[in-house]
């Protein structure tokens, strides 16, 4: 009877989870707030600038820049979803989070993460069409089709993760309720449940394999075809130019998937790794892309860099004139 009562009371709205920072650094959280805030401000400034320039400049309304704007929006949403609890932990030392807030945060984190993966797949398809079928590029990637792709990306991310908070809400939690990070993640919360049905695990695996498992495979296949086409180009200069148009996207793909792949290998192979490594890989997976993606694209894409420089120069002239 006592066990049964304990299981039921843990599903009440008063259930709290405890967030964690970096292992071994819990006693000094305040100074960690500085890099957290700096990372968010830089990522928000970079992605917000890229998104604003693409939306306001009509010359950048091609499919390639439209996908870049989607990527910036996903990065902005992902970093914003991570920020509230990270500031609570590192700035104020507040580790408690309600069940409703935790489930809401993990929904937005996973949704924006899946949407970013989908955008990277769409950008790989854009490069595939541009290199393999350059004469048909404008007829294949029309404005309406790009809009449909954007709608499909949003629906995919929301629909796949909408059931997860409800599935986690009905579970009973009887363990320590201590999470592994300073933000809520689906696997992290589920492992604290007293009893889990096979349906919960099957649905979680379905979401992972149909998104983070499928998207990288399709991206690799698209680049196999792209490289096959590039190797058939006789001119070395044209071959180098074609490879250069893919370099930025390849860098972004590696930045997004490599930490997740390394973390999955460590977990699946049960390798002996310190807890700090798990935490660092998770932070790298979620925080590095929003911070570095705008830098990579501004360095490689001359048009975006020129438009941003022009906007900054115009704002300086307006402020000096005022």
C-alpha positions, -999 to 999 in steps of 0.1 A, spaced: 0 0 0 28 24 8 45 18 -25 13 22 -44 6 55 -26 41 68 -34 38 60 -71 5 79 -73 17 110 -54 46 114 -78 23 120 -107 7 150 -90 13 185 -105 37 192 -76 63 168 -89 97 185 -92 128 175 -112 163 185 -102 186 199 -129 223 194 -129 252 216 -141 287 203 -148 298 174 -126 321 186 -99 313 223 -104 280 225 -86 295 246 -58 305 274 -81 276 280 -106 277 317 -109 308 322 -130 295 296 -154 266 319 -162 289 343 -181 298 318 -209 262 306 -210 249 342 -215 277 351 -239 270 320 -260 233 328 -262 238 365 -270 263 357 -298 241 330 -313 210 352 -310 228 381 -326 243 360 -354 212 340 -363 189 371 -359 211 391 -382 212 363 -409 175 359 -407 168 396 -409 190 401 -439 175 372 -458 139 384 -450 145 420 -460 167 416 -490 148 405 -521 180 394 -539 184 367 -513 150 350 -518 164 321 -537 159 285 -523 195 283 -510 191 314 -489 155 304 -479 169 272 -463 196 292 -447 170 314 -431 151 283 -419 183 270 -403 189 304 -385 153 303 -372 158 268 -359 190 277 -342 174 308 -326 145 287 -313 168 259 -300 191 283 -281 161 302 -267 145 269 -255 177 260 -236 184 294 -220 158 296 -192 168 266 -172 205 270 -178 204 305 -164 184 292 -134 211 266 -127 243 286 -134 232 321 -124 209 316 -95 217 281 -84 180 271 -87 179 234 -97 142 226 -92 118 226 -122 82 216 -122 70 187 -143 50 208 -166 78 233 -173 102 204 -178 79 186 -203 73 219 -221 110 226 -225 119 191 -237 91 194 -263 106 226 -278 142 214 -275 135 182 -294 112 199 -319 137 225 -329 165 199 -330 145 177 -354 135 207 -375 172 216 -378 180 181 -389 152 184 -415 166 217 -427 201 202 -431 185 174 -452 167 200 -474 199 219 -479 216 187 -490 188 182 -516 193 218 -527 230 212 -533 222 179 -550 198 196 -575 222 226 -580 252 204 -589 236 173 -606 207 191 -624 218 228 -627 197 235 -658 165 223 -640 173 240 -607 148 268 -610 120 245 -623 125 219 -595 130 242 -565 102 267 -571 90 292 -545 59 271 -538 79 239 -534 103 256 -510 73 268 -490 58 233 -489 92 220 -477 92 245 -449 57 236 -439 65 199 -440 96 205 -418 75 223 -392 47 197 -392 73 169 -390 90 184 -359 58 192 -340 38 161 -349 65 136 -339 71 152 -305 36 163 -296 27 130 -280 59 128 -259 49 152 -231 16 134 -227 33 100 -226 57 112 -200 30 130 -180 11 98 -173 42 79 -160 49 76 -123 83 88 -110 96 71 -79 134 75 -82 156 104 -72 142 127 -100 177 141 -106 183 149 -143 217 147 -160 218 182 -175 207 218 -169 179 213 -193 152 186 -198 155 159 -224 132 130 -233 155 100 -225 167 118 -193 132 121 -179 120 87 -191 148 68 -172 134 82 -139 100 65 -144 91 37 -120 75 16 -147 77 20 -184 56 2 -210 72 -12 -242 51 13 -262 70 43 -247 103 29 -257 91 18 -291 77 53 -299 109 70 -287 131 47 -309 107 54 -338 112 91 -335 150 88 -332 154 65 -361 129 83 -384 147 116 -379 182 116 -364 188 82 -379 173 86 -413 184 122 -421 222 117 -419 219 86 -441 200 105 -468 225 134 -465 254 109 -470 236 93 -500 230 127 -516 267 136 -513 278 103 -527 258 112 -558 271 148 -557 307 136 -556 301 112 -584 288 141 -605 317 164 -595 343 137 -604 328 137 -639 336 174 -644 367 177 -666 377 212 -656 397 213 -623 385 249 -616 349 240 -621 353 209 -600 369 230 -572 341 255 -575 314 229 -571 332 214 -541 335 248 -525 297 254 -527 292 222 -505 320 229 -480 300 251 -457 270 227 -456 293 197 -449 309 217 -420 275 224 -405 264 188 -409 295 175 -391 291 201 -364 255 191 -357 257 153 -360 293 144 -347 287 151 -310 254 131 -311 270 102 -329 299 101 -304 275 102 -275 254 74 -290 285 52 -296 297 57 -260 263 48 -247 256 18 -270 291 3 -267 291 9 -229 325 25 -231 341 38 -199 338 75 -201 336 101 -173 302 117 -167 317 151 -177 323 138 -212 286 129 -216 276 164 -204 301 181 -227 290 162 -258 254 171 -250 262 208 -246 283 207 -278 255 192 -297 229 218 -286 250 249 -282 277 248 -308 256 248 -340 235 279 -331 268 297 -322 290 287 -351 265 282 -380 262 320 -387 300 323 -386 305 295 -411 279 308 -435 290 344 -433 326 333 -440 317 311 -470 288 329 -485 300 362 -500 265 375 -507 253 372 -471 285 388 -459 282 417 -483 245 423 -473 253 422 -436 282 446 -441 259 469 -461 233 468 -433 259 477 -407 273 505 -428 238 519 -433 230 518 -396 262 536 -388 254 563 -413 219 567 -399 231 569 -363 259 594 -372 235 615 -391 211 615 -362 
